[in-house]
Amino acid sequence: MTEILCRTKDLKITFPHRLGDFTAVHGFDMEVRRGEIVGLIGESGAGKSTIGNAIMGLLSHPGKVSGGRIDLEGENLIDLSDAAMARLRGRRIGMIFQDPMTSLNPLMTVGDQLAESIALLRDLPMSEARKMAADRLDGVGIPDAASRMGQYPHEFSGGMRQRVVIALAMAGDPDLLIADEPTTALDVSVQKQVLDLIRSICVERSLGVILVTHDMGVIAETADRVYVMRHGKLVETGPTAQVIHTPTEQYTQDLIAAIPSIERREDRFRNPAQKTGEIDQWLLQGHKDESSGDYVTASALTKDFATRKKSFWGKAGTFRAVDIPGLSIKRGEVLGLVGESGSGKSTLGRMMTGLVLPTSGNVRYDDHGPLADVRSRARRKALRRDVQVVFQDPYSSLNGRMRVDHILAEPIRFHGLAARSDIPRLVGALLERVGLPAAAGRKFPHQFSGGQRQRICIARALSVRPRFLLCDEPTSALDVSIQADMLALLMELRRSLGLTMLFVSHDLAVVRQVSDRVAVMKQGKIVECREAEALYDSPENDYTRMLLATAPRATGH
């Protein structure tokens, strides 16, 4: 049997607090062997990232290991001094962090950052380190690595930045690699490339890898064994295929059951239980019986962005981010919009709602006419009521200095939708409509989980009685069970209130569950737009087929 590289035994991690110690990890046992990838999975707050940070000696203050052992080839890391741990980081243990943009110094070129790390970890002169840095960038799949050494992180795509972070983590040839949510914000094709790269490095260099994630599809495609965590405790462990196909614990079964399928539509999303209340009567006020025609139509739509000048005297060029001849969304329809990062889908969505002005072309709403003609204050105000957005990051979408009840009351007051005395009651009813208690209005955004904050964002969008919602990656950062709840909520609201939606996402399984039609974007153009079931079952475009083929599936290797 392959030797055990890293082992945690009865690991306990606590965070002291004035009201009493909080135990984040309770007696956790794990083994990692050379040449294998061990998956560590669980919902937010399960303690999985805390374990990775503890192994690296990077627990945030005042967190501490209060019991148990962390052994690296028989040496207890807990007994080491800070200086000894600093010597291990990079040389024996490497880490890939979740957000590559915050892991890289924006003021240094990629080549300088990598060369500096190699020179420090290997005690080499910078000239040799730079040569090795170029080889390492080439080894992780950066095209034309030598010339891209002089570029800055913002000049790389998300997938390329993650490859740079992997090269940095491997700069000292560590024995153990910890990958903390390395694919969360990546589209399916780039995600597959990054996971394939991690697996190939693991096999070629006989590394031990701990893959921390909340995505069961990523675990199924990549990990050899899996540890399932909940509330800081180990729930279930075993070979990946065994845990996924024949889970023994109810929590694991529920976690797997919550994963949306890319193979078929599921009734729990398409036909959720109808939940109407008194607030729905208020939300539907002013909504007339409407035709079944197109609600919003885009015609000959383009968007150009200026590019950097190649020299001081040169002229700035333009980059065409969106170029579509036409696109329409019917009343009451959910149109899914998918594509890789940089395909233009978010830009198109924002042009459709008037948040971004097109370079040419037109967007027309049935109730308001062309957006370019909506100039008067009254018409703009009416349009803003009817068209609302649910953004990807709920935390940055909410004012952290305002209580939730004030956040929801503000748009009601601004649009004059209710008497001042009725607003507190309506705010409480809106919160209950999206699955939160009315008392939640007295709290601030930071006092909620990510899923709860997204519910607050949905309540805020509903507060002006809209007819159209742009949902821009609304579930990408959520755990699978919370994601399932969020999708069911959106679909139930769509049915109850007759909402029209544009649902932008890179998660193909999610899009299949919620969409009536799906449009696929590549390099600013729509390459295929059809009924959802027909597109998924028999895609006509090669690019669509590639996206579907590379999407992770929770079915094992």
C-alpha positions, -999 to 999 in steps of 0.1 A, spaced: 0 0 0 12 35 -8 28 52 22 8 77 42 20 112 36 -2 133 59 -25 122 87 -48 141 111 -57 123 143 -85 134 166 -80 170 153 -98 197 173 -98 234 163 -113 261 184 -119 298 182 -119 315 216 -147 341 221 -158 362 250 -191 342 252 -172 309 252 -150 289 228 -164 279 194 -153 245 182 -149 246 144 -136 210 140 -144 181 163 -120 151 165 -113 149 128 -94 119 114 -80 119 78 -52 101 58 -36 113 26 -13 90 6 12 99 -21 -2 99 -56 -38 102 -45 -64 130 -44 -85 131 -12 -117 151 -15 -129 172 15 -165 182 9 -193 199 29 -214 230 30 -202 264 41 -192 264 77 -185 226 77 -149 233 87 -132 220 56 -112 251 47 -103 254 84 -86 220 83 -66 230 52 -55 263 69 -45 243 101 -23 220 81 -6 250 65 -3 267 99 -24 296 86 -53 296 110 -68 331 114 -64 346 148 -76 337 174 -81 302 160 -59 274 174 -54 236 173 -66 226 207 -63 189 204 -51 160 183 -22 157 158 -13 168 123 15 145 110 35 150 79 54 118 73 55 112 111 64 147 122 37 165 143 33 199 127 15 212 158 48 210 178 67 231 153 76 268 159 63 295 136 98 297 120 99 259 113 64 260 98 74 289 76 103 268 62 78 240 54 54 262 35 61 260 -2 89 235 2 69 206 18 33 219 16 18 240 -12 -16 257 -13 -39 268 -41 -64 294 -29 -99 299 -41 -96 334 -57 -65 336 -79 -69 374 -83 -64 380 -46 -36 354 -44 -15 374 -69 2 408 -65 -15 431 -90 16 454 -90 41 427 -100 43 408 -133 34 371 -132 70 362 -141 85 383 -113 61 368 -87 69 332 -98 107 338 -101 108 354 -67 91 324 -51 114 300 -69 145 319 -59 134 320 -22 123 284 -20 152 269 -39 180 294 -30 187 302 -66 200 334 -83 172 353 -100 186 346 -135 181 308 -130 148 314 -112 134 333 -142 143 305 -166 127 279 -143 96 302 -139 91 302 -177 94 264 -177 69 261 -149 44 284 -167 48 263 -198 43 232 -177 9 243 -164 -3 251 -199 3 288 -203 7 294 -241 37 314 -251 49 314 -215 82 333 -222 64 363 -235 36 363 -209 62 364 -181 60 402 -184 23 405 -181 3 414 -150 -24 392 -134 -53 414 -148 -41 406 -183 -49 369 -178 -82 351 -179 -96 335 -147 -85 300 -158 -50 313 -168 -47 330 -134 -56 298 -116 -28 280 -136 -3 307 -125 -14 301 -89 -9 263 -94 26 271 -107 33 292 -76 21 265 -53 44 240 -70 74 264 -70 92 245 -42 82 210 -54 61 203 -23 50 168 -12 15 178 -2 -8 202 -22 -40 217 -7 -64 230 -33 -91 252 -16 -121 256 -39 -98 259 -69 -127 259 -95 -155 278 -79 -157 307 -103 -146 289 -134 -167 278 -163 -170 241 -172 -143 238 -198 -117 258 -179 -127 239 -147 -120 206 -164 -86 219 -176 -76 229 -141 -88 197 -125 -70 176 -152 -38 196 -145 -40 190 -107 -45 153 -114 -16 150 -138 7 168 -114 -4 145 -86 4 114 -107 36 126 -123 52 139 -91 36 114 -66 20 142 -46 -7 139 -20 -36 163 -28 -63 175 -5 -91 189 -27 -115 212 -6 -148 219 -24 -186 220 -20 -191 207 -55 -199 170 -56 -194 169 -94 -158 181 -90 -152 154 -63 -167 127 -86 -145 136 -115 -113 141 -96 -109 125 -61 -99 90 -53 -114 91 -18 -137 115 -1 -144 128 34 -179 143 40 -181 170 67 -209 187 85 -207 212 114 -170 204 119 -175 166 122 -168 137 99 -200 123 86 -188 97 61 -157 86 43 -147 60 17 -137 56 -20 -154 83 -41 -175 59 -62 -188 41 -31 -198 73 -12 -215 88 -43 -234 57 -55 -241 40 -21 -239 66 7 -248 52 41 -255 84 60 -286 105 55 -267 138 52 -246 124 24 -278 111 7 -294 145 10 -263 163 -3 -262 141 -34 -300 143 -39 -298 181 -40 -274 181 -70 -293 193 -101 -290 168 -130 -276 178 -164 -291 146 -178 -328 154 -172 -353 179 -158 -365 174 -123 -400 182 -111 -388 197 -78 -374 226 -98 -399 227 -127 -430 222 -107 -424 234 -71 -452 235 -46 -472 267 -51 -469 290 -21 -491 320 -24 -499 345 3 -515 378 10 -483 396 -2 -488 381 -37 -520 401 -41 -499 433 -35 -471 421 -58 -496 415 -86 -512 449 -83 -511 467 -117 -503 436 -136 -528 434 -164 -539 403 -184 -511 403 -210 -505 386 -243 -482 357 -248 -459 375 -272 -423 387 -268 -417 409 -237 -382 420 -245 -364 420 -279 -328 428 -289 -320 437 -325 -286 440 -342 -270 444 -308 -232 451 -304 -210 463 -276 -174 474 -282 -148 481 -255 -116 502 -260 -83 482 -258 -50 494 -245 -27 514 -268 3 494 -280 25 525 -278 24 561 -265 18 574 -301 -4 545 -312 -42 544 -313 -64 525 -290 -82 497 -306 -116 482 -299 -127 448 -288 -162 436 -298 -176 418 -267 -212 412 -281 -224 409 -316 -259 393 -320 -284 399 -348 -314 393 -325 -327 377 -294 -362 378 -277 -377 366 -245 -414 358 -243 -437 368 -215 -435 344 -186 -405 326 -201 -371 318 -185 -343 321 -211 -311 305 -200 -279 321 -212 -247 300 -210 -211 302 -222 -175 304 -210 -160 333 -191 -155 362 -214 -182 350 -239 -202 382 -233 -232 367 -215 -231 391 -185 -225 421 -209 -255 410 -230 -277 406 -199 -268 441 -187 -275 456 -221 -309 439 -221 -317 456 -188 -303 490 -197 -274 488 -172 -249 489 -201 -254 510 -232 -250 492 -266 -226 505 -292 -252 498 -318 -286 481 -321 -317 483 -299 -334 467 -270 -372 470 -269 -396 463 -240 -432 456 -249 -444 480 -222 -418 507 -226 -407 507 -262 -370 510 -272 -346 516 -243 -329 544 -263 -362 563 -262 -367 561 -225 -354 595 -216 -379 612 -193 -376 608 -156 -411 593 -153 -404 567 -180 -370 557 -166 -387 553 -132 -414 531 -146 -388 510 -164 -367 505 -133 -398 492 -115 -405 466 -141 -369 455 -147 -348 442 -117 -315 423 -113 -303 396 -89 -265 398 -89 -240 370 -83 -225 383 -51 -253 391 -26 -229 406 0 -216 434 -24 -252 439 -36 -264 450 -2 -256 482 18 -237 469 48 -246 500 68 -283 496 65 -306 472 83 -325 447 61 -359 463 67 -346 497 56 -330 481 25 -364 467 15 -384 497 25 -364 522 5 -375 511 -30 -411 509 -19 -410 545 -6 -391 557 -37 -417 544 -61 -446 553 -39 -461 518 -39 -476 519 -4 -486 542 24 -457 548 48 -477 532 77 -481 500 56 -444 496 46 -432 477 78 -459 451 73 -451 447 36 -414 443 44 -421 416 69 -444 398 44 -417 401 17 -391 384 39 -415 356 48 -423 352 11 -387 344 3 -384 320 33 -370 343 60 -387 354 93 -401 389 95 -378 395 124 -348 392 101 -355 428 90 -339 441 122 -305 426 113 -277 438 91 -265 419 59 -233 406 76 -254 387 101 -267 363 74 -253 334 55 -247 337 17 -279 319 9 -300 341 32 -284 372 18 -294 360 -17 -330 356 -5 -328 392 8 -316 403 -27 -346 385 -43 -370 402 -18 -355 436 -27 -360 429 -64 -396 419 -57 -403 449 -36 -410 471 -66 -434 446 -82 -412 438 -113 -422 419 -144 -387 410 -156 -357 396 -136 -321 393 -148 -305 366 -126 -268 370 -132 -250 338 -118 -273 340 -87 -263 305 -73 -227 302 -84 -212 307 -49 -238 287 -30 -236 252 -15 -255 226 -35 -284 223 -10 -288 261 -6 -286 263 -44 -314 238 -48 -336 258 -24 -328 291 -43 -337 276 -76 -370 262 -63 -378 296 -48 -371 314 -81 -392 289 -101 -421 291 -76 -420 329 -77 -420 328 -115 -451 307 -115 -470 326 -89 -461 361 -102 -458 354 -139 -423 368 -140 -401 368 -171 -365 359 -165 -331 360 -182 -310 334 -163 -272 339 -169 -250 310 -156 -220 289 -165 -236 259 -147 -252 238 -174 -271 216 -149 -287 245 -132 -297 261 -165 -314 229 -177 -336 228 -146 -349 264 -148 -350 273 -185 -377 270 -212 -352 280 -239 -314 282 -238 -290 305 -257 -253 295 -260 -228 323 -263 -192 320 -277 -169 350 -282 -198 375 -282 -221 356 -306 -250 333 -300 -241 300 -316 -273 281 -307 -307 290 -292 -334 264 -289 -359 248 -266 -340 236 -235 -348 199 -238 -340 197 -275 -307 215 -270 -295 193 -241 -307 161 -257 -294 167 -292 -271 198 -295 -265 210 -330 -234 232 -325 -199 217 -318 -193 243 -291 -225 233 -273 -215 197 -275 -181 205 -260 -197 224 -231 -220 195 -223 -193 169 -226 -169 187 -202 -196 195 -175 -188 176 -143 -212 149 -133 -217 134 -98 -214 99 -112 -178 91 -105 -149 86 -130 
